[in-house]
């Protein structure tokens, strides 16, 4: 044994053991013939740093991979980073801006050189931070979504999808980010209710026979109006349908059409149709027979007014920013007499989640994937149970999205990313191929080709993560053994971005699911349940928590609070509490060492005759069963609960107390074995502490047998019912007497006598006297005056108290305490029953009042029970 320091200090221990594990290749021991177990990490952005959500996500994965490793499996945790197209380009452009240099000043190739330079020097901070957390990834085979092998996989998937008719180029409306001058996904758009206006406009009929009124939240878009729509059953406009409207400002004549999109109950029932700048209008325009190529566009990539194809936009508006143009258009409409009135209204406004600017629906040529076709196997896999979703409540979300999925726009107008493998001739014909030579061969000699300037959506490449990281398109041994993966651990917030798309691409290119189980965890919120944000100042730095309490304490906190389907309300006091748990285990190890107990040399439970030892072996068996069940069901809070209560309560608080003064060879052997079982079962959750104690308890004998690659418990023992009943009776007796002492302020100098009210005294050995300073007296028919009563192990006992306390004074004290507690309970109940308080107070104040009410109510009941004991 190596003598442990008096104080547990996690920092030096964590640094020592992580370096030892990684240097020794222990995260991926050589087990080529063992049963494979595989997890792929959700690749963090190369620009990222560890936040509390990462800490949760990666802790859960590490628990599963460490357990599989202890079970002797070929446990592979694939690690890597995502190139994060927009985010990375933002970072590098911001650095260049500080130097007075723009991306366009450098040109594409020179800019990309700068990005790669940044990646080598500053990218990947998060992977170093994951090591602080204890993440036991396969770092020797780290991947990057822009590395050579992965890039080849991306090109092949693009070309194959194109050749299969599942990827095509089309002119459609996209969510356009004017800051990045790129299309972005629907999923990257956030909508906020903002104060705005509803402008009511007068559109005259071209034949001078009247006018029609429309309303809009974006009056500037009338510069590209192509129709006015009314509902086909709206009698008010029956005679106008088919007539032409002459638009104000532009003079363009457009038809009045019918479409069910027009709501007769909303406004005038007539709506302006701008198919090139509104998603609903785009569909109306197509139904009206307007081809996307003919739809008018009045904005450029910077969201500035440009001339439409018919040349009717007034020159005074050309070049104006869209919001400046709005003001000017309203002024011009008012001057022309076309503005009827303006209403104030809250407007649902789309924003780019990264740029923070208002998103513009914009008509462009982009590349699309036929997501509806790809979605079918992914839908069926979840319906049939081929892919298990945990918790199952997320199945409905999976179905709803995939059943209504739209074509996936996969092109982005960026420089950093996988450049689209398509080349064009002078007539705009596209030639899709993995290389320029192959594209030229398809085009034929004599044609000059230019490459597509765009890159692919970052999620297009990350959708290939479960198989491209394993060597695909090469048919590697890793791919054969580790696909499909066993489980994917993911935040529910990327179920659309990533999870569903991996399923789609996995079925399309591998012919089967990417993983057997999909586990979706919640968000980590602050202690009041509010979503964390920098603007609120309520974010939690996981590295700061690790510095203060250790990685093990943070990991265990997140595990214990991860309850399927619920967000986590993270309170730092919980982390502090589990740091105390680590200290408790440390002190238990020191106690064992002080009694000559070191490491066990047995995987199976030692032979035992004494009831206390047979009992603790049975408790290990039961704890292991609870732990295994929780792992099978991916109940992380259940895992933590099982090992925590066994370690702190059963082992430290009871077993070590019960064996004090009775340290024979059998007990030493059982205590050593039991502590070993604790260290192994606890290792996936608290790897640093457990490895340190594993080595310290077996110093010299475990140099070549580290805990990280040891063996998962196999007790080869059963629960001994007789021993269990005997020890649980002793524990119940001690607990009841201790509770009695605490409730009635009985000093430890007073020895208590327990008189059975029926039957004889149970055999609890010397534990009652040593642990509760009490013993048994003769049976009695009824309690003597001045006695308290307790019930333990199903049996009643009378406990005379006249010599232990002043009964009258104690009754008076308890009565006063009950009255005070009842008064406070009543006051808190009054606040909670007051609608003004519940509805107007801050949520955290209401929550605290409820917690205080519950706590004081329980205290009042406890005090009342103590008073009742005295009769």
N, C-alpha and C positions, 0 to 999 in steps of 0.2 A: 504493500500500500504506500501511496504518497500522501503524507499528512496534508490535509486541506487547510487553507488559511481560515482565520476566524470569520472573515467577512467575504461575502460573495461579491465580486466585481466583474461584471460581464464584459466590459470593453476589451481588456487584454485577452480574455478567453476566446472571444469571437474572432479577433484578428488572427490568433494563433491557429485555431482549428480550421478556419476557412482556407487559409494558405496551405495547411497540411493536406486537406482533402483535395484541393484543386491540383496542387503540385504532384500528388500521388496518383492522379487519374482516377480517384475513387467515385467521381460522379457517374462514370460510365465504366465500371469494371468489365473485364473481358469475359463475357458469358455467351458465346456464339450459339450454343445449343440450348440455352435456357428459354423458357416461355417468354415471349416478348411482351412488353408493356410500354405504351407510347403516349406521350402528351406533346403537343406542339404549343409553344408559348404564343399567345397573341402578340405579334411582333410590335414592340413599342416603337414610336417614331424616333428616328435618328436624332431629332431635335429635342427629344423629351428629357424630363427629369422625374425622379420617383415621386409620385404623389400617393395619397392614402388609398386611392382606388387601385393603383398598381400593387401596393403592399398587400391588400386583401386578395386580389386576383392571383398573385404569384405565391402567396402563402398557401392558398388552397391547393394550387398545383404541386407545390413542393411537398406538402403533406402526402399527397397521393403517390408521388414518385419515390419518396423516401420509404414509404411503406412497401411499395412494390419491390424496391431494391432489397429491403430486409427479408422479403419473402423469397429472395433468390432469383428474381426474374431479370431478364435483360431489359432493364428499365432505361428508356431513352426519353429524355426531356429535350426536345429540339428547341434551340434558342436562336434568336436572330433579331434583326431590326428592319423596320420598314423605311423606305427612302423618303416617304412623306412629301410628295410632290410640292403642294402649295406651301406647306409649313417650312420646308427647307429652303425653297426659293425665296420666301419672305425673309428668312434669317440672313441669307447671303446678300440679298438686295439691300437690306437695312444696313449691313456693314459697309457696302459700297457707297450708299448714300452719305454715310459719315465721312467718306473720303471724297465726296463730290463727284462720284462716278456712277453712271447709270448702266444697267444691264445692256442696253442697246448700244452704249458707247464701246463696249468690249466685243460684241458679237457673240454668237451662240457658243462656238467652240471654246473661246477664252473664258466665257462666263462659266461653262461647265467645268473647266479646269479649276476655277475658283471654288466651285461647289465641292468637288472631290478633295481639294486641299482643305477646305473647312471640315469635311467629313473626317479626314485623317487626323486633324489637329484637335477638333472640338466635338465632333459627333460621337455619340455612344456613351455620353456621361451616364446614362441610365443603366447601362450594363454593369458599370462599376458599382453603382448604387444597389443594384439587385444583389450583388455579392454581400453587401452589408446586411441585407435581409436574411441571408442564408440560402438563397436560391441555388439548388444543386443541379444546374443545367449542364448540358454537354458542351462546355465552352470550346473544346478542342475542334468541334465541327460547327462553329457559329456561322450562320447564314445572313445574307443581306439581300434584299429584294432587287438590288441592282448588280449583284455579283454576276460573273460571266455565265455560270451554269443556270442560275435562275433566269437571267435575261433570255437565254436560249429557250427555256420552257415558255416564257411569256410570248415570244415571237411565234413559236410553234402553235400555241393555243389560238392566237389571233388568226393565223393563216388557216388552221384546221376549221375553226368556226366559220370563217369566210367561205372556205371550200364546201362546207356542209350546208351553206345557206342560212346559217344562224347568226351571221354578223354582216352588216350592210351599211352603206352610206345613205343618208336621207336628210332632206331639209325639213326641219321641225323646229318648234319653239323649244328653247332651253331656258333654264335658270342661268342668267348671265350676270357675272360679277364684274361690274365696271372697274373696280379697283385692280383686280387681277387680270381683267380682260380675258376671262376664261369662263367656259361653261362649268357649272358645279351641279352636284347631284341634288335631287329633291331632299335627300336625307341630310344635306349640309346647309339647308335653309331653315332658319328659325323665324317664327312668326310672332310678332308682338302687336298688341292693340295700341295704336298711336292716335292722338288727336288729329283730325283732318277735316275735310269738307266734302260735301256732295253738291256739285255744280249742276244746275238745271239749265239746259240749253234749248234754244229754238232753232229747228232746222226747217227751212222753207221748202215746200214742194216746188219742183222745177217748172211745173206748168202754171204756177202762180195761184193755184186753187186753194191753198191753205198752208198749214205747217204741222209739224209733228214735234213733240217735246221729248227729249231724252235727258238722262242724268248720268253723271260720271264722277268718279273719284280722281280721275287722271285726265283733265281736260286737254293737256298737250297732245294726247294720243289721237285726238280728232283729226290731226294733220294726216293720219294714215287710215282714217275710216274708209270702209269699203261697202258698208251696208247699214241699214237700220232693220232690226228684227222685231216682230210682234208675234204673239202666240197665235197659232192657227185658229183657235176658237174664240179669240177676242173680237167681239162684234163691233167694237168701237172703230177698228181699223180695217174692217172687211173691204171697204171701198178704196182704201189707200194701197192695199197690197198690189205690188207690181209697178206702182208709180215710182218716179225718180225723185230724189231729194238733192237739192243743190246745197253743198256744205258751205258754211261760213268760212271766211279766210282763204280757203283753197279754191272754192268754186267747183270742186269735183262733184260730178253727178253720180249718185249711188242709189241702188234699188232698195225698196222696202220689201223685205222677205218675211216669210213665216218660219218660226222655229220654236220648239217647245222650251228652249232655253229662256225665252222671254217670259217673265212672270207677270201675269196681269195684275197681281196684287201689289207689286213692288213699283213704287213711283208711278209714272204714267203708263207703265206696261210696255213701253217701247224702249229698246236698248240699242245703243250704237255698237257697231261690230267692227273691231280693229283686229283682224286675224293675225297680223304680224306682231302684235304686242300684248296679247292676252290669251291665256291657255283655253278658256272657255270659248272665246271668239274664234280661235284657231279651228276648233272642232265645228263650230257653226259655219265658218267659211268653207270648210271642206264639204260639209253636207249641202251647202249652197252651190257647190260645183267650182269653187275657186281653188285652183291648184296652188300648193305651197310656193312654187316658183313664181307665181304671179302675185303673191301677197305683198303688199306695200310695206316698206321698212323706212322709218323716219329717224332712226338713231344709229350712230356708229358705235364702235366697240367701247368708247369712253362714255357712252350714254349722252352724247351731244347730238343735237338736231342735225340731220343731214337731208339732202334732197331726195325725195321719193322718185321712183322710176318714171312717173308721169310729169315730173318737174313742176308740181303745183304748190309746193311749200313756199311761202313768202320768203324772199331773200333776207329780210330783216331778222328771221329766226334762225337761219343757218349758222351752226357753230355754237349756239347757246347750250349750256348745260341743261339737262332735263328739268331741273327744278327752277332754274331761271326762266327757261322756256315756258314753264307752267304759268308763272306770274305774267309774263308778256302775252301769252295766248289769252288769258283771262281778261287782261286789259283790252286787247284787240276785240275780243268777243263782245265785251261790254260796250265799246265804242261803236260797234257795228249793230248793236241792239239785239244781239243773239243771246245774251245772258239774262235769264229770267230771275233767278234767285240763287242764293248760296245757303246751304245748311251746314251747321257744325255736326260732326259725326266722328265716332271712334272707328278707325280703319284698321283692319288686319293687314299689317305691313310685313313683307318678307325681308329678312336680313341674311347676309352671308355669315355663317357661324365663325369664320376666321377673319374676314375683312371688316365686318360690322357695318357695311354699306348696304343700302337698299338694293335688292336684287331686281333685275329687269327681265321680263319675258322677252326673248329676242330670237328672231328667226335666222338660223344659220344651218350650214351643212355640217353634220357631225356623223361619227360612227356609232352605230347602235348594235346591241346584242338582243337577239330574240329571247328575252328573259322568260316569257310565258311558256315557251316550249321547254326551255331548260328547267323550269320550275316543277314540271309534272313529276319526275322521279323523286324530287326532294319532298314534295307534298305527300306522295304515296308512302315514302319511307317512314314518315312520322305517323301517318294514319295507321299503317300496318304494325307499328312498333319496331320496325327494323332499326330506326333511330329512336332511342329513348330520350325524352326531354324531361329534365328535372329542374324545378318542379313542373308538374304537368299543366299547371295553369297557363304556361306560356305557349302551349300547343295552339290555343285559339288565335293568338297573335300571329303565330307562324302561318296558320291556314289563311287568315284574313289577308295578310300581305301577299303571300304567294298566289292566292287565287285571283287577286286583283292587280298583279304586277304589270307595270308598264315597260315598254322597251327601255333598255338600259343604255344611256348615253355614256360611252366609254372614252371619248376623246376630250382632251383638255388642251387649252391654248397656253401651254407652259413650255419651258425649255428643259427643266429638270424632270426626268422620268424616262420611261421606256418609250422611245420614239416609235410612232406607228409604222409598221413595216408595209407601207404602201407607196407606190410611185405613180406619177401622172404624166401623160403625154400632153402635148400642146392643146389637145381638144378636150382635156379633162377626163379622159378614160383612166380608170384606176387599175394598177397591176399589183396584186397583193402577193408577197413572197417573203421568205425569211431573210434573203439577201438581195442586194441590188443586182447581182449577176443573174439570179433566178428571175427577178422581175424583168430584166432586160431580155432574157430568153423568151419570156411570155409575150413581151411587147414586139419582139422581132427587131432585127437590125435596122438601123437608119432612123429610129425614133429616139429623140432626146427625152430623157425622163428627169423629173424633179421629184424629190422625196417629200412626203407629207411633213408639214412643219410641226404638227401637234404631237403630244405624248398621250399615253394611256392614263386613265383614272387610276389612282393609287390602289383602289380596291380591286381593280382587275387583276393586278399581279398578286396581291395578298390572298385572293380567292384560291390561288394554286398552292398555298402554303403547306397543306397536309401531305402533298405528294411531290411537289417540286423541290422541297427541302431534302427529300430522301433520294434525290438523284434523277427523277424523271426529267426528260423523256428516256433516259437510259434505264434499262431494266436491271437495276442494281439489287444486290442482296438485301440492302437496307430497305428498299422499297418493297420487296417481296415479303420481308418479315414484319415491317412496321406500318404497313397500310392494309386495312384502315387503322387509324389511331384508336386508342381505347376510349378516351374521353376528351372533350373540349371544355375547358373552364372559361367562361366568358361573362362579361357584364351584359345585362339584358339590353343595354343601350346600343350595342352593336349587332343585335340579332339580324338587322336588315343589311347594314353596311357590309358585314363580314360573314357571319355564320351561315345565313341562307345562301350566299353566293359561293361559299366553299362547298356546300352541299350540291349546288347546281353543277359546278365544275367537276367535282369529284365523280358524280354519276356519269357526266358526259365523257370524261377522259380516262377514268379508271374503271368505269363500269360498276362501281359500288360506292356505298356511303363513305364519307371521309373519316367518321368516328362513330363508335357504337353508342356513346352517350353524349348528350349536350347538357352541361350544367350551367344554369344562368343564375348568377348571384345579383344581389341588390346593390344599391349605392351606399357609400359611407357618408352619413350626414353628421352635423354637429350634435352636441349632446341634447339640444332642444328639438332635433328632428329637422332643422332647416338645411337646405341644400348648401353645400360649401361653395363659396366664391370669394375671389380676392377683393371684390368691391365691398362685400359684407364684412371682410376682415375675420372670417370664421374658419379659414382653411387650417388644416393640421398638417404639419411637416413630419412625415414618418421618420426622417433621419434625425430630427430633433428628439422625437420620442425614443428612438434607439439610443441616442446619446445619453438620455436621462435614465432610461429604465432597462435598456438592453433589447436586442432583437427578439429574444425568446419571449419576453413579456408582451411585446407588441403582437407577435405572431399568435400567441395563445389568446390574447384579447380578441383579435379579429376572428379567430376560429370559434371561440365560445359565443360570439355575438352573431355569427353567420347562420341565421335561421331561414330555411327555404322560403323564398317569396317575400322576405321582409328586408327593408333597408336597415342599416346599422346606425344607431345613435351613439356616436363615439364620445365617451367621457374619459378624459385623461385619468380620472381616479380609478377606472377599471384597469388601465394599464399599470398603474401603481399597485393595484391589488394583486395582479398576476406577477409583478416583480416580487411581491411578498411571498407568493406561492413558490417562486424559484428559490428564494432565501430559505423557505421552510424545508425544501428538498435538500438544499445544501447543508442545513443544520442537521437534518436526519442522517445524512451521510457522515457527518462529523461524529454524531452520536454512535453510529455503527462502528466507525473506526475506533472510537474511544473504548468500545467493548470488544475489540479484537475481531471485528467482523469486516471482511474484505469482499472480494469477488467470489462468485460461485463458479464451480467448474462443471455445472450440470445444466443441460437444456431442459430436461424433465424435472419434475418436482422431486425433492428429496423424500426419503421415507420419513414418516413422522408418527409418533405415538401420542404426544401431548395434544389435548383438545385445541389449545390456542394455535398450535402450528398446523393441525389439520384444518382448522377454520380458515386461517389466512391463505392456505393453498387453495381452498375452495373459493375464496373471494377473488383470487387471481383468475381462476377458471371462469367465474361469472363475469368479471370485469372484461376479460378478453372476449367473451361471447357478446357482451353489449357493444364493445368497441367494433368487433367484426360486423355486427348488424348495422351499426351506424355507417361504417365504410361502405357496405353493400348498398345502402339507401342514400349515400352521399349526404348524410345528416351531420354536418360539421359541428354544429352545436352539441349534438348527441355524443360525438366522439370526445369533445372537450369535457363534457359533463361526466362521462364514464371514468376517464382517467383522472380528472381533478378530484372527484369525490373519493375515489379509491385511495389516491395518493395522500391527500391531505387528511381526510376523515378516517378512513379505515386503517391505513398503514401508520401514518404519523401520530394521529391523535389517540388511536386505540391499540393497535398491535404493539407499537414500541412502548407504550405505557404498561400494557399487560405483561410484557416479558421482562420489565425491569426487575433486576434482582434474581432472575431465573435463567441466566445465560449458560445453559449447558450446551454440549456439542450439537445436539439435534437442533436446538433453537438457533444457534449461530448459523448452521447450515441453511435452515429455512429462511432466516432473516436475510442472509446474503442472496439466496436465490430469489426471494420476493423482490428485493431492491433491484436486482438485475432485470426482473420482468418489468418493473416500473420504468427503468431507464430505456428499455427497448420499446415498450408501448408508447412512451412519452417522446421518444426521439423524433418522430415526424413533426411534432408540434414545437418542441423546444430542443433543437439539435445541438446547440452549442453547450448548454448546461449539461445535457445528458452525456455528450462525448467526453467532456472534462471529468465528470464523476465516474464514468465507465473506466476511463484510463487510471484515475486516481485510486479507485477501489481495487484495481487489478494490476497495479504498476509492476512492470517487468514481465508479466504473463500475457499482456495484451498488446504488446508493441506491434505485433503482426496481425492483430485481430481487432481493428477499430470498430466502434459501434455502428458507424454508417453502413458497413457491409456485414454486420453480424447477422444473426438469425432471428426472425420473428418468433415470438413465444410459441412453444409446443409443450404445454405442461404435462401432457399424458397423465392427467389426474382428474378426479371427479369431486363433486361437492360432497362433503361428509355431513349428512343431515344431522346426526347426533351432535357433532362438534359445533355445527352452526347454531343449533338451538341452545346449546350450553353457553357459548360465548355471547350470543345475542342477549341471553337472559342476564348475564353479568353486566353487559354494556347498558342494558335498560335499567338495571338496578342502580348502577353508578350514576347514570344520567339523571334519573329521577331524584336521587339524593342530592346531587349537585344543584339541580334546579330548585329543590326545596331550600337548600342553604342560601342560594342567591336571592330567591323571592322573599325570604323571611329574615334576611340579614343575620343568619346563624354563623357565628364566628368559628373558624377552623379549630380553635382550641377545644370546642365542645364536641365530644364523641356522641354520635346518635345511635339509638337502638331501634331496630325495626321488628315489630311484633306481627307475625302473620295473622291475618284475620280468618284464614281458613287453610287447612293443610299445614304442611311443614315448610321450613325455610329451604329455599333452593340451594344447590351446591354451586357457589360461584367462586370457590377458592378464596385466595387471600386478596383478590382484587378490590372487593368492597371496602375492606379495612384500609388498604394502602391508598386507594384512589378517591375514596369519599369519606374516610374516617367514620365508618359506621359498621355495625355488626348486627347479628340477629338475636332477638330475645325469644322468650317462650310465646307460643301462640296464644291469642286472646279472642274472646267471643265478640267483644266490642271495644272501640277505642276508649281509653281512659280520658277523663276531663283534661283539657289542655293538650290534647294530642292533635297532630295533623295526620292526614291520610294521603297515601300515595298508592298508585297502581303501576306495577311494573311486571313485564312478562306475563300479563294476564292475571296477576295475583294482587290482592289488596294487603296493605300493611298500615299499622298504626305506629306513629312516631311521637312518643312523649316529648314535649318541648319545655315543660316548666323549668327544668334546670338549664336550658340552653338560651332562652330569651325571656324578656319581659313581655308576656302575652298581651296584657292590656295596652302597653305602649306600642307594641307592633300592630295591634288591631287599629289603634288610633292613627298611626302613621299611614297604614294602607288605606283606611277609609278616607283620610284627607287626600291622599294621592289619587284615589279613584275619583273623588269629586272634582279635583283639578283637571284630570284627564277628560272627564265627561264634559266639563265646561268648555274645554278647548275643542273637543269633537263637535259640540253643538255650534260653536262659533264658526268653525270651518264649514260645517254642513250648511249654515245659513248663507255663507258667501257663495258656496257652490250651487245653492238653490236660487240664487239671485240672478235672473237673466241678464241684468245690466253688467254684472261682473263677468259672467261666462262669455257673453257676446262681445264685450268691449275691451276687456283686459288682454294683455299680451298672452299668446298661447302658452309661453313658458310659465307665466304666472299662474294660469289656470291649472296647468299640469302639476306645478309645485303644490298648489292648494289641495289637489286630489291626492297626491302622494302623502302630504302631511296628514290629511284626514284619515287615510288608510293606516298610517303609522300610529297615530294617536289612538285610533279605534282599537287597534291590536294591543297597544299598551294598556288601555283601559280594561280590556278583557283579561289580560294577563294579571293585572293588579287585582281585579275582582276575583279571579280564580285563586290567587294567593290568600285573599281575605276569606274566601269560602273554606280554604284548607283549615283555617283556625277555628271554624265553627262559630 
